Amino acid sequence: MPERPPPDECANCGAAIPPHAKACPACGADERTGWRETSVYDDLALPDSAYEDEGSAPKLRRRGLAWYWVVAAVVAFVACLLFSLGGR
């Protein structure tokens, strides 16, 4: 049986494969262990929104108190103030 040339990209890890390679230089996959022209994930039909996070920086959380904690603190302070003034 003639030997097939390797695909341009490894279906297992996505690394580029040189034209006459016997195995993937990144993960070691070969025709015997799972080199395929297509990936097993090609038929999943994922929506395009599944790839929106690629290439973007992760969103950072803002440091400090959230607005609802500030409101809760003010309400608690006013309640304590009214309770202490009403008890006299």
C-alpha positions as CSV (number, residue, x, y, z in Angstrom):
1,M,0.0,0.0,0.0
2,P,1.5,3.4,-1.0
3,E,2.3,5.8,1.8
4,R,0.0,8.8,2.0
5,P,1.6,12.3,2.4
6,P,0.9,13.9,5.7
7,P,-1.8,16.6,6.0
8,D,-0.7,20.3,6.2
9,E,-2.0,20.6,9.7
10,C,-2.2,17.9,12.5
11,A,-5.8,17.0,13.2
12,N,-4.9,16.1,16.7
13,C,-3.1,19.3,17.9
14,G,-3.3,21.7,15.0
15,A,0.5,22.1,14.5
16,A,2.0,22.6,11.1
17,I,3.4,19.4,9.6
18,P,6.5,19.4,7.3
19,P,5.8,17.8,3.8
20,H,7.7,14.5,4.4
21,A,7.2,14.1,8.1
22,K,6.5,10.6,9.5
23,A,4.8,12.0,12.6
24,C,3.6,15.4,14.0
25,P,6.6,17.2,15.5
26,A,4.4,18.7,18.2
27,C,2.4,15.8,19.6
28,G,3.8,12.7,17.8
29,A,0.5,11.7,16.1
30,D,1.0,9.7,12.9
31,E,-1.2,7.8,10.5
32,R,-1.3,4.7,12.7
33,T,-2.3,6.6,15.9
34,G,-4.8,9.0,14.4
35,W,-3.5,11.2,11.6
36,R,-6.6,12.1,9.6
37,E,-7.4,14.5,6.8
38,T,-10.1,15.8,9.1
39,S,-10.5,16.1,12.8
40,V,-13.1,14.2,14.8
41,Y,-14.5,17.5,15.8
42,D,-15.2,18.8,12.3
43,D,-18.8,17.5,12.3
44,L,-19.8,19.2,15.5
45,A,-21.4,22.2,13.7
46,L,-20.4,24.7,16.4
47,P,-21.9,28.2,15.9
48,D,-19.5,31.0,14.9
49,S,-20.0,32.6,18.3
50,A,-18.0,29.7,19.8
51,Y,-14.9,31.2,18.3
52,E,-15.4,34.8,19.3
53,D,-13.0,34.7,22.2
54,E,-10.0,33.6,20.0
55,G,-7.3,36.2,19.8
56,S,-8.9,38.6,22.3
57,A,-7.4,39.5,25.6
58,P,-9.2,38.1,28.7
59,K,-11.6,40.5,30.4
60,L,-10.2,41.9,33.6
61,R,-12.3,42.6,36.6
62,R,-12.3,46.0,38.0
63,R,-10.9,46.3,41.5
64,G,-12.9,48.0,44.2
65,L,-16.4,47.6,45.6
66,A,-19.4,46.9,43.4
67,W,-22.1,49.5,43.5
68,Y,-24.6,47.3,45.4
69,W,-22.2,46.9,48.3
70,V,-21.9,50.6,48.6
71,V,-25.7,50.9,48.6
72,A,-26.0,48.2,51.2
73,A,-23.5,49.9,53.4
74,V,-25.3,53.3,53.1
75,V,-28.7,51.6,53.9
76,A,-27.2,49.8,56.9
77,F,-25.6,53.1,58.2
78,V,-28.8,55.0,57.8
79,A,-30.8,52.2,59.6
80,C,-28.3,52.2,62.5
81,L,-28.4,56.0,62.7
82,L,-32.2,56.0,62.8
83,F,-32.3,53.2,65.3
84,S,-29.9,55.0,67.6
85,L,-31.7,58.3,67.4
86,G,-35.1,56.7,67.9
87,G,-34.1,54.8,71.0
88,R,-33.5,58.0,73.1
